[in-house]
Structures are given as structure tokens and as C-alpha cells.
């Protein structure tokens, strides 16, 4: 087992330290994040390898599958290592066709927390993100009722820490007036830098910022400068894009997903890749 966390760690609370290179478990479900994996043993092996590599931050949700991914995590890793922190999300549900539907009424959010507790086999969730539904959130719609429902569960001891996904600066401010926020998950990568101000805000407030689609999402990042830097450093373009994020801000944590042990190892190796100043300048220009 690795003796150090890949990418180092970030401490957000006395009981919440995450490896900055984490693992996003979404892709362990079947196609479209729906149904069981094609190879259950392979999925279990990926989770166990993540822990072996020193990852202490796994991102999941009960609506991945639905339920499938949390059940895999429990089968692979329970009883959980003392330093492992599982961050989950609520705010959506799946129908019989696999469609993603909002589920954000307070009673729905509370039911989802209880579902996560039961399927992960824990008495309290390390951290729960409220998923607001938008990939890119510029809105000022109030989230007080929804976030307040989760804060109530925190006060009951069922949730230790709270976060947000798909959030605007205004919504983060509103949430912080209700309860401490320890994580933010928003769209951000080398080419999409609309959240630069929010990344800085998270660094100032000691909030972990986890970019989703760190490699571009459904359309992989492609740029001549990225390929050029990767060639010079004898690394893959994907590794360079992940390394850039880790070096861009101390608040950034990564949760790239994969259903392959080899791909997992490749992602984790990106945490050891140090980008020289000239490469960073070249990459910085991509998002401008």
C-alpha cells in the first residue's frame, strides 16, 4: 500500500482530510451510469486498487446505477479504512429508462441521505454535496430550503460535512450563512475557466474545489499546446491536464473516474508530474 496520499492532502476540518487525487466512482455502473457493471469483479478491483494507491477520497452517489455504485463500494471496502472519506451527492433520481430527474424537495433530500447511509453501511456520511442540477450555474435562485434540510441532518449527526455541486458564487454565500461548506463541485478544466473567481474564493475559505469534467467530459480536451507539453514531458495529454489542475490552486482536488485499473494508475501518476513554469504558461493560455 502507498505510504503517502497522491497529490498530497487537504484538511478541511479536524475529521476531514482528503487526498488531493481522489477517485470518482460514477463509471463503475453500467453504460450511461445505469445498471450493473459489465464486470463486477473488475469494478471491485478498481476500488481496492484506489485504496492501495493511497487515495483517501472517493466520490459517489446513490443515484449512480442507481444504488449500484454504493453497493460496490460497500462490498469492496467495508469495513472502511480509518482514513478513507466518502463524499456523496443528493438532489437527483433515476427513472426506469435511466433519465436523470431532479429530486430536491426537502423530504426527497432527506430520504436520499438515508438511502446513502444504508447502502454504504455507515452511521454518518463523511460529506454530502447538494447537487443543484446545472452543469454551469450562474443563477441566484435561493437554495436555503434545500441546503437547510441537509443542515438539519448534520445537526442530527447523520451527515458530518456539507458541500454543493453546480453552484454560483451567490449560492455559496447563501449556503455558508446556513452551515459551513467544505466542498464545491463545478465544471472546470484547462479549457473552461469560467469559475476562476470561485476557485480563488474556495482557496481563501478553505473549501475543496473538485472540478467535474476535468478532462473535458463527453468531448475530451484537445489542444496543440496540451499535446506539445505532454510530448516534452513524456506524459499523456490527460496526465498533463490533471497535473495542471493540481498545480493551479491548492484548493483543487481531483476525482477522475474510470472502470480500469490501468487507467486509474495512469491518473494517479499525474499527481507526481511537476509542470515547469514554461509549460504552465503555455497551458494557462489555453483558457484565455
C-alpha positions in Angstrom: 0.0 0.0 0.0 1.2 3.5 -0.7 2.7 5.4 2.2 1.5 8.8 1.1 -1.6 10.3 -0.5 -1.2 11.0 -4.2 -1.1 14.8 -4.8 -0.7 15.4 -1.1 -3.7 16.2 1.2 -6.1 19.0 2.0 -7.5 19.3 5.5 -11.0 20.9 5.6 -11.9 20.1 9.2 -10.3 18.2 12.1 -12.0 15.0 10.9 -11.9 15.6 7.1 -8.6 15.2 5.3 -8.8 14.2 1.6 -6.1 13.1 -0.8 -6.0 15.7 -3.5 -6.0 13.0 -6.1 -9.3 11.2 -5.4 -11.4 8.8 -7.3 -14.8 9.3 -8.9 -16.8 6.1 -8.8 -19.5 7.0 -11.3 -18.1 5.0 -14.1 -18.3 1.7 -12.2 -22.0 1.4 -13.1 -23.2 0.2 -16.4 -23.4 2.2 -19.7 -25.0 5.6 -19.1 -24.2 5.2 -15.4 -27.2 2.9 -15.3 -27.5 -0.7 -14.2 -24.8 -3.1 -13.0 -21.2 -3.1 -14.4 -20.3 -5.5 -17.2 -17.6 -7.0 -15.0 -18.4 -6.8 -11.3 -15.0 -8.3 -10.2 -13.2 -5.7 -12.3 -15.2 -2.9 -10.7 -14.4 -4.2 -7.2 -10.7 -4.4 -8.2 -10.6 -0.8 -9.2 -12.0 0.4 -5.8 -9.5 -1.8 -3.9 -6.6 -0.5 -6.1 -7.6 3.1 -5.4 -7.1 2.5 -1.7 -3.9 0.6 -2.3 -2.6 3.6 -4.2 -3.1 5.9 -1.2 -6.4 7.5 -2.3 -8.5 8.6 0.7 -11.2 10.5 -1.2 -13.9 8.6 -3.1 -16.8 10.5 -4.8 -20.1 8.7 -5.3 -23.9 9.0 -5.2 -26.8 6.7 -4.6 -28.2 7.7 -8.0 -25.2 6.2 -9.8 -26.8 3.0 -11.0 -29.0 3.8 -9.2 -27.6 2.2 -6.0 -25.2 0.0 -7.8 -22.0 2.1 -7.2 -22.6 2.5 -3.4 -23.3 -1.2 -3.1 -20.0 -1.9 -4.9 -18.1 0.5 -2.6 -19.5 -1.3 0.4 -18.7 -4.8 -1.0 -15.1 -3.8 -1.9 -14.1 -1.7 1.0 -16.3 -2.2 4.1 -15.2 -2.1 6.9 -13.7 1.1 5.6 -10.1 2.1 6.2 -9.8 4.6 9.0 -8.5 7.4 6.7 -11.0 6.9 3.9 -13.5 9.6 3.3 -16.6 9.0 1.0 -18.2 12.1 -0.4 -21.7 11.6 -1.8 -24.3 13.7 -3.6 -28.1 14.1 -3.3 -30.6 16.1 -5.4 -31.4 13.7 -8.3 -33.1 10.4 -9.0 -33.3 8.0 -12.0 -36.3 6.7 -13.7 -36.8 3.3 -15.3 -35.1 4.4 -18.5 -32.0 5.9 -16.8 -33.1 9.5 -17.2 -31.7 12.0 -14.6 -34.6 13.7 -12.8 -34.4 16.4 -10.1 -35.4 15.3 -6.6 -34.8 18.4 -4.4 -37.7 18.7 -2.1 -36.6 18.6 1.5 -38.3 15.2 2.1 -36.6 13.8 -1.0 -33.2 15.0 0.0 -33.6 13.5 3.5 -34.7 10.2 2.0 -31.7 10.2 -0.3 -29.3 10.7 2.7 -30.9 7.7 4.4 -30.5 5.7 1.2 -26.8 6.5 1.1 -26.4 5.7 4.8 -28.0 2.3 4.3 -26.3 1.2 1.1 -22.8 2.4 2.2 -23.3 0.8 5.6 -22.4 3.7 7.8 -24.0 5.6 10.7 -23.0 9.0 9.3 -21.9 10.3 5.9 -18.5 12.0 5.8 -19.7 14.7 3.4 -22.8 15.3 1.3 -23.0 17.6 -1.7 -26.3 19.2 -2.7 -26.5 18.8 -6.5 -28.3 21.8 -7.9 -28.8 20.3 -11.3 -27.0 22.6 -13.6 -23.6 21.8 -15.3 -22.8 25.5 -15.3 -24.5 27.6 -12.6 -24.7 31.3 -12.9 -28.0 31.5 -11.1 -29.1 33.3 -8.0 -32.0 31.1 -7.2 -32.3 30.6 -3.4 -31.1 27.2 -2.1 -31.8 28.0 1.5 -34.7 25.5 1.9 -32.8 22.7 0.2 -29.4 23.3 2.0 -31.2 23.9 5.2 -32.8 20.4 5.0 -29.3 18.9 4.8 -28.1 21.1 7.7 -30.8 19.6 9.8 -29.5 16.2 9.2 -26.0 17.4 10.0 -27.3 18.7 13.4 -28.8 15.2 13.9 -25.4 13.6 13.4 -26.3 11.8 10.2 -24.0 14.0 8.0 -20.7 15.3 9.1 -20.0 17.9 6.4 -21.8 19.6 3.6 -21.0 20.7 0.1 -22.5 22.0 -3.1 -22.4 20.9 -6.8 -23.3 23.2 -9.8 -23.2 26.3 -7.6 -22.8 30.0 -8.2 -20.9 32.4 -6.0 -24.1 33.9 -4.7 -25.5 30.5 -3.8 -22.3 29.5 -2.0 -22.6 32.7 0.1 -26.2 31.9 0.9 -25.3 28.4 2.0 -22.4 29.5 4.2 -24.8 31.6 6.2 -26.7 28.4 7.0 -23.9 25.9 7.7 -20.2 25.5 6.8 -19.4 24.4 3.3 -16.4 22.2 2.8 -16.6 21.1 -0.8 -17.7 22.6 -4.2 -18.1 20.5 -7.4 -18.4 22.6 -10.5 -17.5 22.4 -14.2 -13.8 23.4 -14.6 -10.9 22.3 -16.6 -7.9 23.6 -18.6 -10.1 25.0 -21.4 -13.2 26.0 -19.3 -12.1 28.6 -16.7 -15.4 30.4 -16.1 -15.1 29.5 -12.4 -11.7 31.2 -11.8 -13.1 33.6 -9.2 -14.9 30.8 -7.4 -11.7 28.7 -7.3 -10.0 31.6 -5.6 -12.9 32.0 -3.2 -12.6 28.4 -2.3 -8.9 28.7 -1.6 -9.5 31.7 0.6 -12.3 29.9 2.6 -10.5 26.5 2.8 -13.1 24.8 0.7 -12.1 21.9 -1.6 -12.9 22.6 -5.2 -13.5 19.4 -7.2 -13.8 20.0 -11.0 -16.1 17.7 -12.8 -15.2 17.0 -16.4 -11.6 17.7 -15.5 -10.6 16.2 -18.9 -13.4 17.8 -20.9 -16.3 15.4 -20.2 -18.0 14.0 -23.2 -15.6 15.8 -25.5 -12.0 15.1 -24.4 -9.7 18.1 -24.1 -7.8 18.6 -27.4 -5.3 21.3 -28.0 -2.0 21.6 -29.8 -0.3 23.2 -26.8 -1.5 20.4 -24.5 -0.2 17.8 -26.8 3.1 19.6 -27.2 3.7 19.9 -23.4 2.8 16.2 -23.0 5.3 15.2 -25.6 8.1 17.2 -24.0 7.3 15.7 -20.6 6.9 12.1 -21.8 3.3 12.1 -20.4 -0.2 11.7 -21.8 -2.2 14.8 -22.5 -4.7 13.6 -19.9 -2.0 13.4 -17.2 -0.8 16.9 -18.1 -4.4 18.3 -17.8 -4.8 16.7 -14.4 -1.4 17.9 -13.2 -2.2 21.4 -14.3 -5.3 21.4 -12.2 -3.4 20.3 -9.1 -0.8 23.0 -9.6 -3.3 25.7 -10.5 -4.7 26.0 -7.0 -4.2 24.4 -3.6 -7.9 24.2 -3.2 -8.4 21.9 -6.2 -9.0 18.2 -5.6 -9.4 15.7 -8.4 -12.0 12.9 -8.8 -11.4 11.5 -12.2 -13.4 8.4 -12.9 -12.5 5.1 -14.6 -13.5 1.5 -14.6 -10.0 0.3 -15.5 -7.2 -0.4 -13.0 -4.6 0.6 -15.6 -6.3 3.9 -16.3 -6.6 4.5 -12.6 -2.9 4.1 -12.2 -2.3 6.4 -15.1 -4.5 9.1 -13.4 -2.8 8.7 -10.1 0.7 9.0 -11.7 -0.4 12.5 -12.9 -0.2 13.6 -9.2 3.6 13.1 -9.4 4.0 15.1 -12.6 5.6 18.5 -11.9 4.9 21.0 -14.7 7.8 23.5 -15.3 7.0 27.2 -15.4 7.2 27.5 -19.2 4.7 24.6 -19.6 2.3 26.2 -17.1 2.4 29.5 -19.0 1.7 27.7 -22.3 -1.2 25.8 -20.8 -2.6 28.8 -19.0 -3.0 30.5 -22.4 -5.5 27.8 -23.5 -8.3 29.0 -21.3 -7.9 32.7 -22.1 
